[in-house]
Amino acid sequence: MADKQKFAFDKINFILLAAGMVVVVIGFLLMTGPVSTETAFEPDIFSVRRIKVAPVVCLSGFLFMIYGIMRKPKTLKETE
């Protein structure tokens, strides 16, 4: 039973961290798109998806990861 208390994180913490990382990656993928060059301007660089939605998705993923780190695992006494 003492093995459970050795780790600072439990299974739920790792799942929350992984889910937060997936959300951050989705946010970065939302930021991708066509690029402007010296000869051609691409107006899509100012789209709502790339300027507003993607950063909010990334921020929520980082906040989710912070929650996963800060969440205190339940001790054996609390679960009984």
Residue pairs with C-beta under 8 A, 6 or more apart in sequence:
1 76
4 10
4 76
5 75
5 76
7 73
8 73
9 17
9 73
10 73
10 74
12 71
12 73
13 68
13 69
13 71
13 73
14 68
15 68
16 64
16 65
16 67
16 68
16 71
17 65
17 68
17 69
19 64
19 68
20 61
20 62
20 63
20 64
20 65
20 66
20 67
20 68
21 61
21 65
22 61
23 57
23 58
23 60
23 61
23 64
24 57
24 58
24 61
24 62
24 65
25 61
26 57
26 61
27 54
27 55
27 56
27 57
27 58
27 59
27 60
27 61
28 54
28 58
30 49
30 50
30 53
30 54
30 57
31 50
31 54
31 55
31 58
33 42
33 44
33 45
33 47
33 49
33 50
34 42
34 44
34 45
35 42
35 45
36 42
36 45
44 50
